[in-house]
Amino acid sequence: MITSSVISIVEQLTLLTWVYKNRNKFLPNLIDPKRKWIQLEREKCPELIWEIKKRIVDRENIKNYIDDTHIGDIMTWGIHNTYIPNHTDDTIDNHKHVRYNLFLLKPFGGGDCLYDSQKYIPSEREYLMCDATKNHSTTPVVGLKPRIVISYGFLIKK
């Protein structure tokens, strides 16, 4: 489920520079306002974000999909004591909702993924595939270093 690195350290730093310059554009999550997120829109984000998405599509050989229309492609920012509660995400008929979560920054502790009761501990610059129609959550972030993730959403034809 965890894959090798899909971005270089230079690309990681380029994206993190953009994230920190745009941190005031991140919105509070409705469930936990200390958790922030931003909708990724092609014309407002670095082209690198879309190049990475294409790399994942190619590497994972993703076919017969449409971009997720419910959540879309987002970036999340979690600080100390924030976590994603257990939940599932919607999909459309005859499609599986799959998310590929790229870890730009990992906290000193916590922020690990629980997918269908299985714990995963990815490293920075790695991505993880999540069947979003199954239960998924995270452990709480611990420490001053935030958890920053790009989440690419796909609706894949069954």
Buried (B, 14 or more C-beta within 10 A) or exposed (E): EEBEBBBEEEBBEBBBEBBEEEEEEBEEBEEBEEBBBBEBEEEEBBEEBBEBBEBBBEEBEBEEBEEBEEBEBBBBBBBBEBBBEEEEBEBEEEBBBBBBBBBBBBBEEBBBBBBEEEEBBBEBBBBBBBBBBBEBBBBBBBEEBBBBBBBBBBBBEE
